[in-house]
Amino acid sequence: MYESTHRCNRENGVGRLCSDEIVHQPVLCPAILNNLHYGPDAIVVDATVGQAGHALALAGRLGKDGLLIGLDIDLPSLEVARRRLQQVDCQIKLLPENFARLDEVLAELGVGQVDVILADLGVNSAQLADPQRGFSFQLGGPLDMRMDDRLKVTAADLVNKLAEKELADLIYRWGEERFSRRIARAIVVRRREKPLTTTAELAQVVLKALHITGPGRKSRIHPATRTFQALRIAVNDELASLERLLKITPNLLKKGGLVAVISFHSLEDRMVKYDFRQNKQADCYEIVTRKPIVADQDERRQNPRSRSAKLRIAIKK
Ligand SMILES: C[S@@+](CC[C@H](N)C(=O)[O-])C[C@H]1O[C@@H](n2cnc3c(N)ncnc32)[C@H](O)[C@@H]1O
């Protein structure tokens, strides 16, 4: 999954090691390039530029009058993107912005409608691999999960402060976890002794709540996956941001412009699917991907993260 590069000893502005030890391998890149057609002078928005994996490929097709606008809420990733995009000919604007504000960002840049909007949702490999970010239960680290350091509430705050019912509802709704009540109960019992502060502690509580103690789990998926997913979605308000992006996108695209969204779990994919369908009914979009495009066997083997990726594309009419 990872292409490792040189070690980086510099610190970013917020005191973390910078994230270019791990380079994110973009998913479904050939499908993106085969389906997103635009000219050399186009304006292309990568709403989740990350480490510029897709952006490099997209910018490679733009000439010197073309413009690539990249947004990300993760400052270390933007720094990596900035360095990697130095090699392209087109104009580049990289901004530490949430894509939920894309309409305001474009207005501030004086940009009208654009030719392409790509959103590759979720976290990137460098964020996942940095224990200090608290996204992974396999690496010990603080229970943080904020993609954007400017956010105030961490996963530890939610786990230690929400009422049991709120916690259960959150884990059920955003983790689609059928044992949410049992997990919420176990968290509340455990935090009475001592607040939960690390990813490892939370993963242990989930395993215990599900009566899974040793090796020999049947599923390929770690039992804490859904609980972690739910907390990450809540901390970053991910679905509200996606909902807003989907809502503003039709007005931001030129006629014939393309929107492409790569999602990694069913909640996101459902939102994209319904949004495209509604816009089709309103005669605003033509859907390019009747079924979502998924990774082929080679890509799945090389990049396990691609296994859950679903790409949907629509054209503005
Ligand atoms: C899957 S990665 C994208 C990787 C990128 N396509 C590449 O090839 O390097 C998702 C990125 O989106 C960013 N992100 C997530 N939610 C965001 C939001 N609401 N606004 C802007 N960026 C967001 C994350 O910080 C992460 O860097």
The ligand as a Tripos MOL2 file, in Angstrom:
@<TRIPOS>MOLECULE
LIG
   27    29     1     0     0
SMALL
NO_CHARGES

@<TRIPOS>ATOM
      1 C1         -8.0950    9.6040    0.1700 C.3       1 LIG1
      2 S1         -7.1940   11.0430    0.5250 S.3       1 LIG1
      3 C2         -6.9390   11.7800   -1.0480 C.3       1 LIG1
      4 C3         -5.6760   11.3580   -1.6630 C.3       1 LIG1
      5 C4         -5.3540   12.0540   -2.9560 C.3       1 LIG1
      6 N1         -6.3700   11.8270   -3.9560 N.3       1 LIG1
      7 C5         -4.0020   11.5750   -3.4930 C.2       1 LIG1
      8 O1         -3.9870   10.9410   -4.5440 O.co2     1 LIG1
      9 O2         -2.9820   11.8250   -2.8490 O.co2     1 LIG1
     10 C6         -8.3880   12.0870    1.1780 C.3       1 LIG1
     11 C7         -7.8600   13.4580    1.5570 C.3       1 LIG1
     12 O3         -8.9840   14.2920    1.7500 O.3       1 LIG1
     13 C8         -8.7530   15.1480    2.8180 C.3       1 LIG1
     14 N2        -10.0950   15.5400    3.2790 N.ar      1 LIG1
     15 C9        -11.0060   14.7910    3.9070 C.ar      1 LIG1
     16 N3        -12.1210   15.4770    4.1170 N.ar      1 LIG1
     17 C10       -11.9220   16.7050    3.5740 C.ar      1 LIG1
     18 C11       -12.7260   17.8740    3.4610 C.ar      1 LIG1
     19 N4        -13.9540   17.9210    3.9520 N.pl3     1 LIG1
     20 N5        -12.2150   18.9450    2.8130 N.ar      1 LIG1
     21 C12       -10.9550   18.9170    2.2960 C.ar      1 LIG1
     22 N6        -10.1400   17.8410    2.4010 N.ar      1 LIG1
     23 C13       -10.6280   16.7460    3.0180 C.ar      1 LIG1
     24 C14        -7.9440   14.3240    3.7990 C.3       1 LIG1
     25 O4         -7.1950   15.1470    4.6450 O.3       1 LIG1
     26 C15        -7.0670   13.5020    2.8520 C.3       1 LIG1
     27 O5         -5.8310   14.1140    2.6160 O.3       1 LIG1
@<TRIPOS>BOND
     1     1     2 1
     2     2     3 1
     3     2    10 1
     4     3     4 1
     5     4     5 1
     6     5     6 1
     7     5     7 1
     8     7     8 2
     9     7     9 1
    10    10    11 1
    11    11    12 1
    12    11    26 1
    13    12    13 1
    14    13    14 1
    15    13    24 1
    16    14    15 ar
    17    14    23 ar
    18    15    16 ar
    19    16    17 ar
    20    17    18 ar
    21    17    23 ar
    22    18    19 1
    23    18    20 ar
    24    20    21 ar
    25    21    22 ar
    26    22    23 ar
    27    24    25 1
    28    24    26 1
    29    26    27 1
@<TRIPOS>SUBSTRUCTURE
     1 LIG1         1 GROUP 0 **** ****
